[in-house]
Amino acid sequence: MAMALSNSVPSACIICLSASNQFDPPSSPFKSLKPPLFWPWQKVKMGPLTVSPMGFGTWAWGNQLLWGYQPSMDSQLQQVFNLAVENGINLFDTADSYGTGRLNGQSEKLLGKFIRGFQGEKRIRDEIVIATKFAAYPWRLTSGQFVQACRASRDRMQIEQIGIGQLHWSTANYAPPQELALWNGLVAMYEKGLVKAVGVSNYGPKQLVKIHDYLKARGVPLCSAQVQFSLLSIGEDQMEIKNICDSLDIRLISYSPLGLGMLTGKYTPSRLPQGPRGLLFKQILPGLKPLLVSLREIAEKRCKTIPQVAINWCISKGTIPIPGVKTVKQAEENLGALGWRLSSSELLQLDYAAQESPQRMIQNIFQTK
């Protein structure tokens, strides 16, 4: 059975990999991994769109400060994109602010370039959904400026229509008057046909209900809400957001499902990543032992890796995780989170271990109440 394996998968697990799949796949157009790690009929609805149960986040594509991006990485990033699409992933999340300094907007540019460079079936290419976010910069004060931002993103990607246009964050915490311009901007870009659907990011429970009701009154459905959601981010606010999404038929997109890498099992208090992440990891990792022990135990039993279990937890909770990816190896590992499901007892074990771990991920300062 040919399959891309991460180095972190114990060799003893190879013999049980076939047992982890619950059914034999029929013939498939997906060709890069054999058999494919994701079956094409396992799609989920998100508003008017049909997307894979996991997407890929592209924050690192252009970000030099935090993720060490260099233009020399572009050829491998094209391979990452091709591998993802060939194996059923059709959701890619980006933002007009992704990319540092002179590389601002680089993530969107690369996504557009990679779509054009994809050599697979046109049908598969046409099903790709790009979800981009528009920053609530202080100079964007009118709905027209958000429409202009949407057009600029579309031009950078060189696509006819954006899949999901999202507000990157709410200004309710610090500039309430600007908030109505954000909301009207979403309405305008939707009515003009610039986007197929609209969503929000970093909206807390109260603001999420408010914008849902406002958009509904304007005849615009809110299709998605993107928040930090993982085994490190399951506080009261995040769970309330999840419950609201379920009740209002909004799909929750979970970003940082691996806690910026803390849930990969690759780091310890004595082995930290370089840069700003290292400072954060130093504070949180020592308190994650119960959670990391449970993740490793389930991963070994399932013949999976720790990241695959952590991502599958998000999927099993009914969210769409968007782990970031920079290398082919990371893409292959992330794809291994699909095609299986944690049991109810495993989910309870992980939930309990998360509660027993005294540290939590620091929440995004832009998330509202």
N, C-alpha and C positions, 0 to 999 in steps of 0.2 A: 504494500500500500504506500504509494509515494505521497509524501506530505512534507511541507516545510516545517521544520522543528526548531524552536528556540533552544539555545544552549542550556537554558535553565530547566528544560524538561528532562527528568531522570531517564536514563536509557532503559531502565526496567519498565518504564511506562509504555514504550513503543508497542509492546505486545497487546496492550489493552486499548489502544487508540480506536480501533474499529468498533469496540464495544461501546464507546461513548456516544456513537451516533445511533439514533433510534430508528433510522430507516435507511434504505439504500437509495441513492439519488438516481433519477432517470438521466437521460442524456442532457447535457447542458452546453450552452454556448460559451460558458466561462472556461478559460483554458490555462491560466497561469499557474494555478496550484491544482494538482491532481490527486484525489478528487477535490473539487472546490470546498472550501471551509464554510461556505454560506450558500444556502439553496435559494434560488431566485423567487420562489413563491412565498418566502417568509418576509413579506412586506407589511408595513403598518400604515394606517391612514393618519395624515396630519392635515386637517382642514381639507382643502380640495386636492391635496397632493398625496402621492403614494411613495413612501420612502423606505429605505432599509432600516432595520431596528437598531443600527448603529451607524453614525456618520463619522467623518474624520474632521478634526479641528486643525486650522492652519495658522494659528497664532505665531508659530515659530518660523513661518515662511516669510522672511524679511526682517525678523526681530534679531538684531545683533546683540543688544544689551543683555537680555535674559536668556536667549536660546543660542547665541553664537552663530547666527546665520551668516553665510558667505555666498556670493553668486556662484561659486564653484560647486555648490550643492545642488544647483538647479537640475542637472541631468539625473541625479538620483531621485530628486523630488518628482520628476516626470515619471520615473519608474514606479515610485510609490503610488502616484495617482493612477497609472495604468493598472497596477496590481489590484488596487482597491476596486476600480470600476469593473475589471474583468471578473472579479469575484463577488459582484452583487452590490457593492457599496455605491449608492447614488446620491448621498447627502454630504455636502461639504460646507463647513461653516467658516466664515471669514468676517472681515470688518474693514471699513474705509480707513480706520486708524492703525491697522496692522502694518508694521514695518517702521523701523526707527529712522529718524533723521531724514536724509535725502531719499531713503527707501520707503517713505510713507506711501501706503497704497500698494506696496509690492506684492502682498499676499493675493490681492484681487487680480493684479496683472498676471501673476504666475498661474492662477487658476484658469484664467481665460486662455493663456498660452497652452496650458496642458490639455484643455478641452480640445483646442484646435489641433494639437499634436497627437491626440489619441487615434490610433490606427484600427481600432476595433469596429464592430458593427455600428452603423449609423443609428439604429434603433436604440442601442444601449447608450450611445452618446446623448441622444435626444432626451433620455429619461433622467439625466443628471439634474439634481436640484441644488442650486447655490443659494445658501442663506447668508446674507451679509447684514452687517449692523452699521447704523449711522450714528456717529458720535454726536452727543449733545454739546458741541462746542459753544462757548458763551457768545460767539458772534452769529450763531444760527438762531435767529430770533423770530423767524416767520415760517409759515408752512411752505412758502415758495422756496426758501433756502434749503429745506429738507428735500423738496422735489429736485432741486438742482444737485444736491448731494447724491440722490438716487441716480440721476442721469449720469453723473460723473463716474459712479461705481460701474454702471452698465457700460460706459465707454471704456473704462479701464479693462473690463473683462471681455469687451467686444461680443456681447451676447444681446439678443433681442429683448429678452424679458428676464428679470431676476425671479428666482423661485420664491424666496421669503425676504421681505424687507423688514428689518428689525430695528427698534430703538435700542441703542447700546446701553443706555442707562436713563433713569428718570432724574429730573432736576427738582423733584418735590422737596428734597432735603435742604436745598440751598438757594434755589431760584424758582419758586412756585409759578410765577407768571409765565416762565418759558415753557412750562409743561403743556399748556394748551396748544402752543405752536407745534410741539412734537406730535401730539395726537392728531392735529389737523394735517400735519405733513404726511402721516401714515394714510389718512383718508384720501388725500389728494393723489399720492403715488399709486394707490390701489385703484381709484376711479379713473386715472389716466392710463391704466393698463401697464404701468412700468414694472409692477410686481404681480405675481400670481396670488400671493397671500401676504399677510402681515403678522408680525410677532413682536415680542418685547424681550428684553434681557435685564437682569438685575432688578426686577420689580418685586417688592415684598408683597405680602398678602393683601394689605389694604389698597395699595395703589393698583395691584393687579385687578381687583374687583372693579375699581373705579374706571380704569381704562377699558375693561371688557364691556361694562355697561355703556360707556360713552360711544365706543365703536359700534356696538350693537344698535344703538339708537340712530347711528348714521348709516346703518345697513352694511357695515364692514365686519365680517367675522374675525375674531382673534384666534389665529390657528396655533400659536406656540408661545411658550414662556421659557426662557433660557436662564437657568440659575446654577450656581455652584451646588452640586449634589453628588455625594459619594458616601462611603462608609465613614469618612472624616467630616462630612457636612450633613448631618441629619438631626440638627437641632429643631426646636419647636417651630421656628419660622419656616424652615425648609419643608418640614412635614405638612405645615398648614398650607403652604404654597402648593404642594403636591395634591392635597385633598381638594383645594379650590380648583385646580386644573382638572381633576377627575370629574368634579361635579359640573363644570362648565364646558366640558368637551374641548379643553385646551391641552395640547400635547406638551409635556414637560421635556425640554432638552437639557440634559445634565452635562455641564462643562466641568473640567478638572475631575473626571471620574477616578483618576489615579492620584489625586491630591498633589499635583505637580511632580509626581514621581515618588512620593512617600509610600504609596501602596504598591510599589513594584517589587519590594523585597531586595532591591539592589543597593540600598543605602543603610548605614548604621550610624550611631552617634560618633563613631570613630572614622567613618568613611562617608564623607558628605560631598555633594556636588559643589562645584566652584560657583562664585558669583553670589548674587542676592539670595538665590534659593538656599545656599548653604547656611545662611544666618537663620532662615525660617526653619529649616530642617533641624538645626541644632536645638531649637526651642521645643519642637513637637515630637520628634522621633523617639526620645527616651520614654515617652508615655504611651507608646503604641504597641508595646509588647503583646498584650492579650489579643489584640486584633491581628497583628502580623502572624502570631502563632496559629490562630484559627485559619487564616487565609492559607498558610503553608500546609496545614493539615488537610484541608479540603482539596487544595491543589494536588497534593501527592496522591490522595485517594482517587481523584478524578483523572489523574494523568494530564493535568493542565498546569499552567504556570500561575503564579500569584496575580499578575496583572489580568490574566484572562478571567480569573474568579472574581476579581474586584469589578471588572467591567460587566460581567454577566450578572452580578448582583444588581447593578443599575438597570439592566434590561429586564430582569425578573421583577423589579419593582414597577415596571410599566413606563419607564422613561427611555429616552433615546440618548445614550451617551455619545459624546463627541471627543474621544481621546485625541490628543495631539500626536502627530507622527512626523518624523524627520528622515527616517531610514527605512529601507526595504525590510530589514530585520524587524523593526518595530511594527511595520504594517502587517507582516506575516503573523507576528505574535498577537496583535489586536484581532485579526481575523479569526484566530482560534477561540475568541470569546463567543463566537456564533455557532449555531447548529446544535446547541444543547441548552439545558436549563437546570439551574440549581434546584434542589428539592426544598420543600417547605421546612424540613428540619435543618437543612444547611443554611437556609436564610435566617432562621431563628438563631442558630449558633453564631452567625456573623453579626446579627443585630445585637445580641447580648454581648459579644466580644467588643463591639464598638462602644457600647454603653460602659463597659468595664475599663476601657482605655481612658485615662484621665485627660488626655489632650485632644483638642479639636482643631480643625483647620480654621485659620483666621478668615472671617467672612469678608467679602468684597465691600469696601467702604462705600461704594456707590449703591449698594442694595438698600432700597427704601423699606419702610415699615408697611 
